[in-house]
Each structure stands twice: as structure tokens, then as C-alpha cells.
Amino acid sequence: MVATGAGVVILAANKKAAWRFACAFAGLIGVFMLAHFGRSIFHLQGRRGTFAKVLAVPFRLFRKVFLRKLPKVSSGGHLLLILTYCGLNAVFTFYDVTFVGASPYSFFAKRCGWMAVCNAALAFLLAMKNTPLAFLTGYSHERLNVLHRWVGRTIWFYSCLHIYTYTAILTKAHSTAKMTEEEQVYGWVAFAAFNIIYASSLQYIRRRFYETFYLIHVAMFLVSVVFLGLHKPHKFADAAIVIGCIYILERLVRTTRLIYYSYNNSVTLVPLSGLATKVIFEKPIGCVPGSHAFITIPGIRKFQSHPFTISSSDRIEFVIRAQKGFTLDLHKYALKHPYKQVKAYIDGPYGAVPDFKRMNKVVLFAGGSGGAFLFPIAVDIVRNASRSAVTHLELVWVIKDERHLTWYEEEIKELKRSSITNLSIYVTSKSDNIATGELPEESAAVEDDVRRSLYIQENDSDEVNGLSSEVSGSDVGLDALQKELALGKQEIGDIREKRHSKRFSVRMEAQMDQRPMFYIETRGGRPDLTSIVGQVVKSAEQRDTVAVGACGPTELMRVARNAVADNITISGPSITLHCEQFGWG
């Protein structure tokens, strides 16, 4: 009875701590909600009177300090959020926990188990593609991914503390047989799933084997939820059922939308110069410029879904640069089957991209394939100039290869004609990581791989090859060669096929090296983003709103964040920043 009474007390304390932990995070989400809707309401704070100006001062001082990029984290603000999250976990880990009695660490071990479950629910909320946090806070799932990874690490940490502390307690009490009981075995299975998730999520594996990582992640998540519920059914079964139901509902929403948008839909694959492929969907889908979607092309890789930014403002199309895996296979296929229509599926659009048309001055930075973010937003502003508040549009696109200009030739031509637009294109050195996150040797290896794939084994025996080179490539020359060597129809057909393949491969190589159809002015070196933002801010009135958007690798995000932070002033115009970083790493 004493043990039972103590167990009831511990259970009540853990439930209380879990509830307060949830309330604390609800309050933290509330802070972000206020900031998000506050920016929406007062984005033109200069026109809202003295109160709004006074309210804006502490926010500007905060952003000037915490907007800057820091090592290992996106910004000082991200670091503050992570520290706040870790602090809340530390507080509720020891909240009302006592280390007394015959087994002083038993309470602590149980609390760690509860904290792991609480964080698992939070991790799921952050991972949902259709998360309500996107609407409430203005941060969609891909931008919440940083916190999701920290929550995942915390789950693993708490599960380790829970398992190892209990193991030590039972070992000391000579009760290790209890670890083989059915409920405990279920706990070991859930713990194994957490370990597999953690190991497969390491940066090295995640970035190099993303498809494998994703499949393992989803499968082990399901295993962990099921066996966590079986481990302590009277405590966690309800939570596991709720999480499972929400997961099923979210998947149902995604599947329904995928079927609706993908029914009787196909894509046209267009090979582009500079190792890129344009994927054009036939059916229109409404989306906000700068959004992204997940696409699946079974003819390239079955059961794989990959996220890409929608690169057009008036139809669903993507410009996908070849790197590794799916993107490389896609480009090879497009080169060998140009303009071919294939079946495809689309899930989306997703993203919480601000409405840049509401701003007075807009500055957009993009590196490499980040042009898929820059150009649709810019074109949408220009085409809706009469209904837009934008008076100046500053665009900076940084690339490593002039062949990339062919990706957006028509958009560049249209933007050059706009009176409110100033477009600058910089071609940096191969080693500058502001345009792409790839190393020069990685890009070169991909290009060599693609070029080799265009050629098949073409050489026959030396005798036939030597004789065939002496006659013309026409069918008449081949007929003469057939008579001279008494070759059969199949053999002469093989030679015809190989000559055709050779001509086709040369033509595709020319496609890979195509340059723009008209002259496009470019500049060399790296742009001074701080100076560019500063010039736009100086030309703005105090009541104006300046919006800065950036899409590219980590280095571009660093420079863009610091450029905005350097130009935030208490008395100047309002400056907002929206970043879209490459990849999910």
C-alpha cells in the first residue's frame, strides 16, 4: 500500500508537470503569434501614430542584435529560442521531483519518461506539413525543422536517461528480471526506434542519403508511437492514440489533395543548360509565389517525394538543378528524352511566404537555384504593379556559371522592361559558396557523370569501325559498306543506331552548354549585400516598409541576415526579412 500510495503521488506530480510543460509551450507559441500578427497589423507602423512607433523601438533593438547569423545556428534569435526550450525542459525535469526513500532516483527516472513523451508530441506538431503553426506564427514546416531536430535530440536524451537510470535502479535492487516483462520489452522496442531515428538523423547521413533517412524516420516514428502506448497503456495509450489519429488525419488531407491535384496530370521534362531540368505540370494549381511542393515522378524513382520551390508565378513548374540521387537521375532522363510527358504527383503547395506586394520597397537575394524563389515573386510584383504598393524592386541573383542564365531568360527579359526593377546578376568564382553550398569538385563530378551517361558503347571491332569511318554517314554509304563486308541487316542496323546515338549525344552535350539567346549583362565577384540594402533603406521614407527576401545556401543567409541587421535603425523605415535556406540540413 505504501508503494501504491507513493506511485499515485508520483503519477499525479508527473501529470501536473506535463500539463504545465504544455502550458509553457502554449505561452511560447503565443509570443510568436503576437509577434506575427503584430507585424501584420503594424507593418506600416509609421502611419499608425506615436504608440506604434514607441512599440516598435524594443523590437527593432532586439532584431538588430538577434537577427545576425551565429556559428552552428541560423541566428541569435534561433539560439535564444533553443536556449529557452532547453531551459523549460530543465525546469520541468526537476519540478516537484524528490530524491528520497528506498529508491531515490525512481521519481527522476519516471519524470524523464514523461518528458520524452511530452517532447514526442511537440516533435510531431513541428514535423506536420499542414501544421497549424504555419498560420498562427508565420513559420511553415521547413522553417520549424531546426527546432524539430533539437526536440528529436531531446527525446533521445530523455529516453536514454529513463532507460539507463531504471536499469541502474533494478540492477542495484537485484530485480533485473523485471526488464524482461512484456511491458518493459515494449519499452525497449520504443527505445530502439528512438536510437535508430537519432542515428539516421545525423547530419552526415541525412544530407547524403536523404531518401533512406526519410523512410527510416517515418517507419521508426510509427514504431515508437505504437510501442510507447503498449509500454505504459494506462499512462500513454491515450496520448499515442491522439498522436496516431492526428497523423492519420494529416496524411489523409495530404493524400486527398495529392489525388485531386495529380488526377489526370502529367509533367513535361525540359533539359536546361547548366545541369538543370524544367518540370512543367499540365494542370494549374493556385499558389503563392515562392511556395514549394513535393513532387513524385514514378518513372524516375518510385515512392520518393522531394521538395522543390515553384519557379513560376502563373503555372506549376520547377527548375531543378542536378546534384545527386533523384535530381541527377531526372536530368539524365530529361536529356535522353527531351520534352517527354510522364506521370507525376504533386503534394502542396506549402510555405508561409509573406505578401511582398504589400511592401513599399522590396529587395530579393538568390543564389544559384534560389532563382526559383526570386523570379516568380518579382514577376508577380511587376505584373500586378497597379495593385501593388511596391515602388522599387531590387533584385540580386548570384550564380557560378553563365549557363544558368538560360533558366530564366524570359523572366529576365520581362523584368528588364519594368521601370521599378533593378536586376543585378553576379557570376562568382567556382570556389565562392555564396551561390551554392556545393564544393567545386562536387559540381564537376556531377557534370562529368552526366556527360558520360550520354554516350553508349559505340565502337564495333576495329575493322568495321575503321571501314565505316571511310564512308559517309548517309544510308547510301552504309549500303556500300554492307555490300563490301557482306554484313547482315542486324549488324548494319546496329551501326546505324550507334551513329544516331553518337549524333544524339553530341546534340545533348550542346544542349548542356547552351548560352542565352540574347545579351544579358552580368557582373563579376560577390555582391555587397549590406551596401545594397543600405542604399534602398536610405532612399525610403520613415513611413515605408522595406522587405528583404533571401533564398540560397548558408553563406548567403549569413550575409543577408547581417546586411539587414546592419541597416535596422530606430528612426528609419521598417525592415522585414524572410529567408529560405537550401535543403533540410
LOTORMAR-717545 format. One record per residue (C-alpha): residue in one letter; x, y, z. Coordinates in steps of 0.25 Angstrom, whole numbers. Example, Ala and Ser with C-alpha at 12.3 -4.5 7.8 and 13.67 -1.06 7.14 Angstrom:
@aa:A&u:49&v:-18&w:31
@aa:S&u:55&v:-4&w:29
***
This chain:
@aa:M&u:0&v:0&w:0
@aa:V&u:11&v:9&w:3
@aa:A&u:18&v:7&w:-11
@aa:T&u:4&v:9&w:-17
@aa:G&u:2&v:22&w:-10
@aa:A&u:15&v:27&w:-14
@aa:G&u:13&v:23&w:-28
@aa:V&u:0&v:30&w:-28
@aa:V&u:7&v:43&w:-23
@aa:I&u:18&v:41&w:-34
@aa:L&u:8&v:39&w:-45
@aa:A&u:0&v:52&w:-40
@aa:A&u:12&v:60&w:-40
@aa:N&u:17&v:55&w:-54
@aa:K&u:3&v:58&w:-60
@aa:K&u:4&v:72&w:-53
@aa:A&u:18&v:75&w:-59
@aa:A&u:14&v:70&w:-73
@aa:W&u:1&v:79&w:-73
@aa:R&u:10&v:91&w:-68
@aa:F&u:20&v:88&w:-79
@aa:A&u:9&v:88&w:-89
@aa:C&u:4&v:101&w:-84
@aa:A&u:18&v:107&w:-84
@aa:F&u:20&v:104&w:-99
@aa:A&u:6&v:109&w:-102
@aa:G&u:10&v:122&w:-96
@aa:L&u:23&v:122&w:-104
@aa:I&u:15&v:119&w:-117
@aa:G&u:6&v:131&w:-112
@aa:V&u:18&v:140&w:-112
@aa:F&u:21&v:137&w:-127
@aa:M&u:6&v:138&w:-130
@aa:L&u:6&v:152&w:-125
@aa:A&u:19&v:156&w:-132
@aa:H&u:14&v:150&w:-145
@aa:F&u:0&v:157&w:-145
@aa:G&u:6&v:169&w:-139
@aa:R&u:15&v:171&w:-151
@aa:S&u:3&v:168&w:-160
@aa:I&u:-5&v:179&w:-153
@aa:F&u:6&v:189&w:-151
@aa:H&u:15&v:186&w:-164
@aa:L&u:12&v:201&w:-167
@aa:Q&u:15&v:205&w:-153
@aa:G&u:20&v:219&w:-158
@aa:R&u:5&v:222&w:-162
@aa:R&u:-1&v:217&w:-149
@aa:G&u:3&v:228&w:-139
@aa:T&u:12&v:230&w:-127
@aa:F&u:8&v:218&w:-120
@aa:A&u:13&v:208&w:-131
@aa:K&u:26&v:216&w:-133
@aa:V&u:29&v:214&w:-118
@aa:L&u:25&v:200&w:-118
@aa:A&u:34&v:197&w:-130
@aa:V&u:47&v:202&w:-123
@aa:P&u:49&v:190&w:-114
@aa:F&u:46&v:180&w:-125
@aa:R&u:56&v:187&w:-134
@aa:L&u:67&v:187&w:-124
@aa:F&u:64&v:172&w:-121
@aa:R&u:65&v:169&w:-136
@aa:K&u:77&v:177&w:-139
@aa:V&u:84&v:168&w:-129
@aa:F&u:78&v:155&w:-130
@aa:L&u:76&v:155&w:-145
@aa:R&u:90&v:152&w:-148
@aa:K&u:96&v:139&w:-153
@aa:L&u:104&v:131&w:-142
@aa:P&u:112&v:119&w:-143
@aa:K&u:104&v:106&w:-144
@aa:V&u:91&v:113&w:-143
@aa:S&u:83&v:121&w:-153
@aa:S&u:83&v:134&w:-144
@aa:G&u:84&v:139&w:-130
@aa:G&u:69&v:138&w:-129
@aa:H&u:69&v:123&w:-132
@aa:L&u:80&v:122&w:-121
@aa:L&u:71&v:129&w:-111
@aa:L&u:59&v:120&w:-115
@aa:I&u:67&v:107&w:-114
@aa:L&u:73&v:112&w:-100
@aa:T&u:58&v:115&w:-96
@aa:Y&u:54&v:102&w:-100
@aa:C&u:65&v:95&w:-93
@aa:G&u:63&v:103&w:-80
@aa:L&u:48&v:99&w:-80
@aa:N&u:52&v:85&w:-81
@aa:A&u:62&v:86&w:-70
@aa:V&u:51&v:93&w:-61
@aa:F&u:40&v:83&w:-63
@aa:T&u:50&v:71&w:-62
@aa:F&u:52&v:75&w:-47
@aa:Y&u:39&v:81&w:-44
@aa:D&u:34&v:75&w:-31
@aa:V&u:44&v:63&w:-32
@aa:T&u:49&v:58&w:-19
@aa:F&u:61&v:49&w:-17
@aa:V&u:57&v:41&w:-4
@aa:G&u:52&v:28&w:0
@aa:A&u:58&v:14&w:-3
@aa:S&u:59&v:17&w:-17
@aa:P&u:62&v:32&w:-18
@aa:Y&u:65&v:32&w:-33
@aa:S&u:52&v:25&w:-37
@aa:F&u:44&v:38&w:-37
@aa:F&u:54&v:44&w:-46
@aa:A&u:54&v:32&w:-56
@aa:K&u:39&v:33&w:-57
@aa:R&u:40&v:48&w:-60
@aa:C&u:50&v:46&w:-71
@aa:G&u:40&v:36&w:-78
@aa:W&u:29&v:47&w:-77
@aa:M&u:38&v:58&w:-82
@aa:A&u:41&v:49&w:-94
@aa:V&u:26&v:46&w:-97
@aa:C&u:23&v:61&w:-96
@aa:N&u:34&v:65&w:-105
@aa:A&u:30&v:54&w:-115
@aa:A&u:16&v:61&w:-116
@aa:L&u:24&v:74&w:-119
@aa:A&u:33&v:68&w:-129
@aa:F&u:21&v:63&w:-137
@aa:L&u:14&v:76&w:-137
@aa:L&u:27&v:83&w:-142
@aa:A&u:28&v:72&w:-153
@aa:M&u:14&v:73&w:-159
@aa:K&u:14&v:78&w:-173
@aa:N&u:0&v:84&w:-170
@aa:T&u:4&v:89&w:-156
@aa:P&u:-6&v:100&w:-151
@aa:L&u:7&v:107&w:-146
@aa:A&u:9&v:112&w:-160
@aa:F&u:-4&v:120&w:-160
@aa:L&u:-2&v:124&w:-145
@aa:T&u:13&v:128&w:-145
@aa:G&u:16&v:130&w:-160
@aa:Y&u:26&v:119&w:-159
@aa:S&u:23&v:107&w:-168
@aa:H&u:28&v:93&w:-166
@aa:E&u:42&v:95&w:-173
@aa:R&u:46&v:107&w:-164
@aa:L&u:41&v:99&w:-152
@aa:N&u:51&v:88&w:-156
@aa:V&u:62&v:94&w:-148
@aa:L&u:54&v:93&w:-135
@aa:H&u:49&v:79&w:-139
@aa:R&u:63&v:74&w:-139
@aa:W&u:66&v:79&w:-125
@aa:V&u:53&v:73&w:-120
@aa:G&u:57&v:60&w:-126
@aa:R&u:71&v:60&w:-119
@aa:T&u:64&v:64&w:-106
@aa:I&u:54&v:52&w:-108
@aa:W&u:66&v:42&w:-110
@aa:F&u:74&v:49&w:-98
@aa:Y&u:62&v:47&w:-88
@aa:S&u:59&v:33&w:-93
@aa:C&u:74&v:29&w:-90
@aa:L&u:73&v:35&w:-76
@aa:H&u:60&v:28&w:-74
@aa:I&u:65&v:14&w:-78
@aa:Y&u:79&v:15&w:-72
@aa:T&u:74&v:21&w:-59
@aa:Y&u:64&v:10&w:-57
@aa:T&u:74&v:-1&w:-62
@aa:A&u:83&v:4&w:-51
@aa:I&u:72&v:4&w:-40
@aa:L&u:67&v:-10&w:-44
@aa:T&u:82&v:-15&w:-44
@aa:K&u:85&v:-10&w:-31
@aa:A&u:72&v:-16&w:-25
@aa:H&u:75&v:-29&w:-32
@aa:S&u:62&v:-28&w:-40
@aa:T&u:67&v:-29&w:-54
@aa:A&u:57&v:-40&w:-57
@aa:K&u:47&v:-29&w:-57
@aa:M&u:53&v:-23&w:-70
@aa:T&u:48&v:-35&w:-78
@aa:E&u:34&v:-33&w:-74
@aa:E&u:25&v:-31&w:-86
@aa:E&u:22&v:-16&w:-83
@aa:Q&u:37&v:-14&w:-82
@aa:V&u:40&v:-21&w:-95
@aa:Y&u:31&v:-11&w:-102
@aa:G&u:39&v:0&w:-95
@aa:W&u:52&v:-6&w:-101
@aa:V&u:46&v:-6&w:-115
@aa:A&u:41&v:8&w:-114
@aa:F&u:55&v:12&w:-109
@aa:A&u:62&v:4&w:-120
@aa:A&u:53&v:12&w:-130
@aa:F&u:58&v:25&w:-124
@aa:N&u:72&v:21&w:-125
@aa:I&u:70&v:17&w:-140
@aa:I&u:63&v:31&w:-142
@aa:Y&u:75&v:38&w:-135
@aa:A&u:86&v:31&w:-143
@aa:S&u:79&v:32&w:-156
@aa:S&u:77&v:47&w:-154
@aa:L&u:92&v:51&w:-152
@aa:Q&u:96&v:61&w:-162
@aa:Y&u:105&v:53&w:-170
@aa:I&u:95&v:42&w:-173
@aa:R&u:83&v:52&w:-174
@aa:R&u:90&v:60&w:-185
@aa:R&u:96&v:49&w:-193
@aa:F&u:85&v:39&w:-192
@aa:Y&u:72&v:47&w:-190
@aa:E&u:63&v:37&w:-197
@aa:T&u:68&v:26&w:-187
@aa:F&u:67&v:35&w:-175
@aa:Y&u:53&v:39&w:-178
@aa:L&u:48&v:25&w:-180
@aa:I&u:54&v:21&w:-167
@aa:H&u:49&v:33&w:-160
@aa:V&u:35&v:31&w:-163
@aa:A&u:35&v:16&w:-161
@aa:M&u:42&v:17&w:-147
@aa:F&u:33&v:28&w:-143
@aa:L&u:21&v:19&w:-145
@aa:V&u:28&v:8&w:-137
@aa:S&u:32&v:17&w:-126
@aa:V&u:17&v:23&w:-124
@aa:V&u:11&v:9&w:-124
@aa:F&u:21&v:2&w:-115
@aa:L&u:21&v:14&w:-106
@aa:G&u:6&v:13&w:-104
@aa:L&u:8&v:-2&w:-101
@aa:H&u:19&v:1&w:-91
@aa:K&u:10&v:8&w:-81
@aa:P&u:-4&v:7&w:-87
@aa:H&u:-11&v:13&w:-74
@aa:K&u:-2&v:25&w:-76
@aa:F&u:2&v:28&w:-90
@aa:A&u:-8&v:20&w:-98
@aa:D&u:-18&v:31&w:-99
@aa:A&u:-6&v:41&w:-104
@aa:A&u:-2&v:30&w:-114
@aa:I&u:-16&v:29&w:-120
@aa:V&u:-17&v:44&w:-121
@aa:I&u:-4&v:46&w:-128
@aa:G&u:-7&v:34&w:-137
@aa:C&u:-21&v:40&w:-140
@aa:I&u:-15&v:53&w:-144
@aa:Y&u:-4&v:47&w:-152
@aa:I&u:-15&v:39&w:-160
@aa:L&u:-23&v:51&w:-162
@aa:E&u:-12&v:59&w:-167
@aa:R&u:-8&v:48&w:-176
@aa:L&u:-22&v:47&w:-181
@aa:V&u:-22&v:62&w:-184
@aa:R&u:-9&v:61&w:-192
@aa:T&u:-13&v:49&w:-199
@aa:T&u:-27&v:55&w:-203
@aa:R&u:-20&v:67&w:-208
@aa:L&u:-9&v:59&w:-215
@aa:I&u:-20&v:51&w:-222
@aa:Y&u:-28&v:63&w:-226
@aa:Y&u:-17&v:71&w:-232
@aa:S&u:-10&v:59&w:-238
@aa:Y&u:-22&v:52&w:-245
@aa:N&u:-20&v:52&w:-260
@aa:N&u:-8&v:61&w:-258
@aa:S&u:6&v:59&w:-264
@aa:V&u:19&v:67&w:-266
@aa:T&u:27&v:71&w:-277
@aa:L&u:42&v:69&w:-275
@aa:V&u:51&v:80&w:-282
@aa:P&u:66&v:79&w:-281
@aa:L&u:73&v:92&w:-278
@aa:S&u:87&v:97&w:-279
@aa:G&u:96&v:96&w:-267
@aa:L&u:91&v:83&w:-261
@aa:A&u:76&v:87&w:-259
@aa:T&u:63&v:81&w:-263
@aa:K&u:50&v:89&w:-264
@aa:V&u:38&v:81&w:-259
@aa:I&u:25&v:87&w:-264
@aa:F&u:11&v:81&w:-259
@aa:E&u:0&v:81&w:-268
@aa:K&u:-12&v:85&w:-259
@aa:P&u:-12&v:98&w:-252
@aa:I&u:-11&v:99&w:-237
@aa:G&u:-13&v:112&w:-229
@aa:C&u:-1&v:116&w:-220
@aa:V&u:6&v:128&w:-214
@aa:P&u:19&v:131&w:-222
@aa:G&u:31&v:126&w:-214
@aa:S&u:24&v:114&w:-209
@aa:H&u:29&v:100&w:-210
@aa:A&u:23&v:86&w:-213
@aa:F&u:27&v:71&w:-212
@aa:I&u:27&v:64&w:-225
@aa:T&u:28&v:49&w:-229
@aa:I&u:31&v:44&w:-243
@aa:P&u:30&v:29&w:-242
@aa:G&u:37&v:28&w:-256
@aa:I&u:50&v:33&w:-249
@aa:R&u:49&v:28&w:-235
@aa:K&u:37&v:21&w:-229
@aa:F&u:31&v:24&w:-216
@aa:Q&u:40&v:36&w:-214
@aa:S&u:35&v:50&w:-211
@aa:H&u:44&v:62&w:-212
@aa:P&u:42&v:77&w:-209
@aa:F&u:45&v:88&w:-219
@aa:T&u:41&v:103&w:-220
@aa:I&u:31&v:106&w:-230
@aa:S&u:39&v:114&w:-240
@aa:S&u:27&v:121&w:-248
@aa:S&u:17&v:131&w:-244
@aa:D&u:6&v:127&w:-254
@aa:R&u:7&v:112&w:-254
@aa:I&u:13&v:100&w:-247
@aa:E&u:27&v:98&w:-252
@aa:F&u:40&v:95&w:-245
@aa:V&u:55&v:98&w:-249
@aa:I&u:62&v:86&w:-242
@aa:R&u:77&v:86&w:-242
@aa:A&u:84&v:73&w:-243
@aa:Q&u:92&v:69&w:-231
@aa:K&u:91&v:54&w:-226
@aa:G&u:81&v:44&w:-225
@aa:F&u:67&v:47&w:-231
@aa:T&u:71&v:61&w:-237
@aa:L&u:83&v:54&w:-244
@aa:D&u:74&v:43&w:-250
@aa:L&u:63&v:53&w:-254
@aa:H&u:73&v:61&w:-262
@aa:K&u:79&v:49&w:-269
@aa:Y&u:65&v:45&w:-273
@aa:A&u:61&v:58&w:-278
@aa:L&u:74&v:59&w:-287
@aa:K&u:71&v:46&w:-293
@aa:H&u:56&v:48&w:-294
@aa:P&u:55&v:63&w:-296
@aa:Y&u:40&v:69&w:-295
@aa:K&u:35&v:56&w:-292
@aa:Q&u:22&v:55&w:-283
@aa:V&u:22&v:46&w:-271
@aa:K&u:12&v:43&w:-260
@aa:A&u:15&v:51&w:-247
@aa:Y&u:9&v:54&w:-234
@aa:I&u:9&v:67&w:-226
@aa:D&u:7&v:70&w:-211
@aa:G&u:6&v:84&w:-208
@aa:P&u:7&v:96&w:-209
@aa:Y&u:14&v:99&w:-195
@aa:G&u:21&v:110&w:-189
@aa:A&u:18&v:123&w:-181
@aa:V&u:23&v:133&w:-191
@aa:P&u:19&v:148&w:-188
@aa:D&u:12&v:156&w:-198
@aa:F&u:23&v:165&w:-203
@aa:K&u:13&v:173&w:-212
@aa:R&u:8&v:180&w:-199
@aa:M&u:22&v:186&w:-196
@aa:N&u:28&v:199&w:-202
@aa:K&u:42&v:194&w:-205
@aa:V&u:46&v:180&w:-208
@aa:V&u:60&v:174&w:-208
@aa:L&u:61&v:160&w:-213
@aa:F&u:74&v:152&w:-212
@aa:A&u:76&v:138&w:-218
@aa:G&u:88&v:129&w:-220
@aa:G&u:88&v:118&w:-231
@aa:S&u:75&v:110&w:-232
@aa:G&u:69&v:120&w:-222
@aa:G&u:65&v:128&w:-234
@aa:A&u:53&v:119&w:-233
@aa:F&u:49&v:128&w:-221
@aa:L&u:53&v:141&w:-226
@aa:F&u:48&v:141&w:-241
@aa:P&u:33&v:137&w:-238
@aa:I&u:32&v:147&w:-227
@aa:A&u:38&v:158&w:-235
@aa:V&u:30&v:155&w:-248
@aa:D&u:17&v:155&w:-239
@aa:I&u:20&v:169&w:-234
@aa:V&u:23&v:174&w:-247
@aa:R&u:10&v:168&w:-254
@aa:N&u:2&v:174&w:-242
@aa:A&u:9&v:187&w:-241
@aa:S&u:-4&v:195&w:-242
@aa:R&u:-10&v:187&w:-230
@aa:S&u:3&v:187&w:-222
@aa:A&u:9&v:197&w:-212
@aa:V&u:24&v:194&w:-217
@aa:T&u:31&v:206&w:-223
@aa:H&u:45&v:200&w:-224
@aa:L&u:49&v:185&w:-227
@aa:E&u:64&v:182&w:-225
@aa:L&u:68&v:168&w:-229
@aa:V&u:81&v:161&w:-228
@aa:W&u:84&v:147&w:-233
@aa:V&u:97&v:141&w:-231
@aa:I&u:102&v:129&w:-240
@aa:K&u:115&v:122&w:-243
@aa:D&u:112&v:118&w:-257
@aa:E&u:107&v:127&w:-268
@aa:R&u:99&v:115&w:-274
@aa:H&u:89&v:117&w:-262
@aa:L&u:84&v:130&w:-269
@aa:T&u:76&v:121&w:-279
@aa:W&u:68&v:116&w:-267
@aa:Y&u:60&v:129&w:-266
@aa:E&u:63&v:136&w:-280
@aa:E&u:48&v:141&w:-281
@aa:E&u:47&v:145&w:-267
@aa:I&u:60&v:153&w:-268
@aa:K&u:55&v:160&w:-281
@aa:E&u:41&v:164&w:-275
@aa:L&u:48&v:169&w:-262
@aa:K&u:58&v:178&w:-270
@aa:R&u:46&v:185&w:-277
@aa:S&u:40&v:189&w:-263
@aa:S&u:42&v:203&w:-259
@aa:I&u:42&v:199&w:-244
@aa:T&u:52&v:188&w:-245
@aa:N&u:67&v:188&w:-244
@aa:L&u:73&v:174&w:-247
@aa:S&u:87&v:171&w:-244
@aa:I&u:93&v:157&w:-247
@aa:Y&u:107&v:153&w:-242
@aa:V&u:116&v:142&w:-247
@aa:T&u:125&v:138&w:-235
@aa:S&u:137&v:129&w:-235
@aa:K&u:135&v:114&w:-234
@aa:S&u:140&v:113&w:-220
@aa:D&u:131&v:124&w:-215
@aa:N&u:120&v:117&w:-206
@aa:I&u:110&v:129&w:-207
@aa:A&u:103&v:124&w:-219
@aa:T&u:102&v:109&w:-216
@aa:G&u:106&v:100&w:-204
@aa:E&u:114&v:91&w:-213
@aa:L&u:129&v:89&w:-214
@aa:P&u:135&v:92&w:-228
@aa:E&u:139&v:77&w:-229
@aa:E&u:125&v:72&w:-225
@aa:S&u:119&v:80&w:-237
@aa:A&u:130&v:76&w:-246
@aa:A&u:128&v:61&w:-242
@aa:V&u:113&v:63&w:-245
@aa:E&u:115&v:69&w:-259
@aa:D&u:125&v:58&w:-263
@aa:D&u:115&v:47&w:-258
@aa:V&u:104&v:54&w:-267
@aa:R&u:113&v:55&w:-279
@aa:R&u:118&v:41&w:-278
@aa:S&u:103&v:36&w:-277
@aa:L&u:100&v:42&w:-291
@aa:Y&u:109&v:32&w:-298
@aa:I&u:107&v:17&w:-300
@aa:Q&u:118&v:7&w:-305
@aa:E&u:119&v:11&w:-319
@aa:N&u:131&v:4&w:-324
@aa:D&u:130&v:-9&w:-332
@aa:S&u:142&v:-17&w:-336
@aa:D&u:154&v:-8&w:-341
@aa:E&u:152&v:-13&w:-355
@aa:V&u:137&v:-9&w:-356
@aa:N&u:140&v:4&w:-349
@aa:G&u:151&v:7&w:-358
@aa:L&u:144&v:4&w:-371
@aa:S&u:131&v:11&w:-366
@aa:S&u:139&v:24&w:-364
@aa:E&u:144&v:24&w:-378
@aa:V&u:130&v:25&w:-384
@aa:S&u:119&v:35&w:-382
@aa:G&u:110&v:35&w:-370
@aa:S&u:98&v:34&w:-380
@aa:D&u:90&v:22&w:-383
@aa:V&u:96&v:21&w:-396
@aa:G&u:110&v:20&w:-390
@aa:L&u:105&v:9&w:-381
@aa:D&u:99&v:1&w:-392
@aa:A&u:112&v:1&w:-399
@aa:L&u:119&v:-3&w:-386
@aa:Q&u:109&v:-15&w:-385
@aa:K&u:112&v:-20&w:-399
@aa:E&u:127&v:-19&w:-397
@aa:L&u:127&v:-26&w:-384
@aa:A&u:114&v:-35&w:-386
@aa:L&u:109&v:-30&w:-373
@aa:G&u:95&v:-35&w:-369
@aa:K&u:83&v:-26&w:-367
@aa:Q&u:84&v:-27&w:-352
@aa:E&u:99&v:-23&w:-352
@aa:I&u:97&v:-11&w:-361
@aa:G&u:85&v:-7&w:-353
@aa:D&u:94&v:-7&w:-340
@aa:I&u:104&v:3&w:-347
@aa:R&u:93&v:12&w:-351
@aa:E&u:88&v:12&w:-337
@aa:K&u:101&v:15&w:-332
@aa:R&u:103&v:27&w:-342
@aa:H&u:90&v:32&w:-338
@aa:S&u:94&v:31&w:-323
@aa:K&u:107&v:38&w:-325
@aa:R&u:100&v:50&w:-332
@aa:F&u:89&v:50&w:-321
@aa:S&u:99&v:50&w:-310
@aa:V&u:107&v:62&w:-317
@aa:R&u:94&v:69&w:-319
@aa:M&u:91&v:67&w:-304
@aa:E&u:104&v:72&w:-300
@aa:A&u:102&v:84&w:-308
@aa:Q&u:89&v:86&w:-300
@aa:M&u:96&v:85&w:-287
@aa:D&u:106&v:96&w:-291
@aa:Q&u:95&v:106&w:-297
@aa:R&u:96&v:120&w:-295
@aa:P&u:85&v:131&w:-294
@aa:M&u:79&v:135&w:-307
@aa:F&u:81&v:150&w:-304
@aa:Y&u:91&v:158&w:-297
@aa:I&u:89&v:159&w:-282
@aa:E&u:99&v:168&w:-274
@aa:T&u:106&v:161&w:-263
@aa:R&u:116&v:166&w:-252
@aa:G&u:128&v:158&w:-246
@aa:G&u:131&v:155&w:-232
@aa:R&u:122&v:155&w:-219
@aa:P&u:111&v:166&w:-217
@aa:D&u:112&v:175&w:-205
@aa:L&u:98&v:172&w:-199
@aa:T&u:100&v:181&w:-187
@aa:S&u:102&v:193&w:-197
@aa:I&u:91&v:189&w:-206
@aa:V&u:81&v:188&w:-194
@aa:G&u:87&v:201&w:-189
@aa:Q&u:84&v:209&w:-202
@aa:V&u:70&v:204&w:-202
@aa:V&u:67&v:208&w:-188
@aa:K&u:73&v:222&w:-190
@aa:S&u:64&v:224&w:-201
@aa:A&u:52&v:220&w:-193
@aa:E&u:43&v:229&w:-185
@aa:Q&u:41&v:227&w:-170
@aa:R&u:27&v:222&w:-172
@aa:D&u:32&v:212&w:-183
@aa:T&u:33&v:197&w:-181
@aa:V&u:45&v:190&w:-187
@aa:A&u:44&v:175&w:-189
@aa:V&u:57&v:167&w:-191
@aa:G&u:55&v:152&w:-196
@aa:A&u:67&v:143&w:-198
@aa:C&u:68&v:129&w:-203
@aa:G&u:81&v:121&w:-204
@aa:P&u:92&v:113&w:-197
@aa:T&u:96&v:116&w:-183
@aa:E&u:107&v:126&w:-187
@aa:L&u:96&v:135&w:-194
@aa:M&u:87&v:134&w:-182
@aa:R&u:98&v:139&w:-173
@aa:V&u:101&v:151&w:-182
@aa:A&u:87&v:154&w:-184
@aa:R&u:84&v:154&w:-169
@aa:N&u:96&v:162&w:-165
@aa:A&u:92&v:172&w:-176
@aa:V&u:78&v:174&w:-171
@aa:A&u:83&v:175&w:-156
@aa:D&u:93&v:186&w:-160
@aa:N&u:82&v:194&w:-166
@aa:I&u:72&v:194&w:-155
@aa:T&u:70&v:207&w:-148
@aa:I&u:61&v:213&w:-138
@aa:S&u:57&v:225&w:-146
@aa:G&u:57&v:218&w:-160
@aa:P&u:47&v:211&w:-169
@aa:S&u:42&v:197&w:-164
@aa:I&u:51&v:185&w:-170
@aa:T&u:46&v:171&w:-170
@aa:L&u:54&v:159&w:-174
@aa:H&u:49&v:145&w:-180
@aa:C&u:59&v:134&w:-182
@aa:E&u:58&v:121&w:-190
@aa:Q&u:71&v:113&w:-188
@aa:F&u:75&v:102&w:-197
@aa:G&u:72&v:87&w:-193
@aa:W&u:67&v:82&w:-180
@aa:G&u:80&v:81&w:-173
***
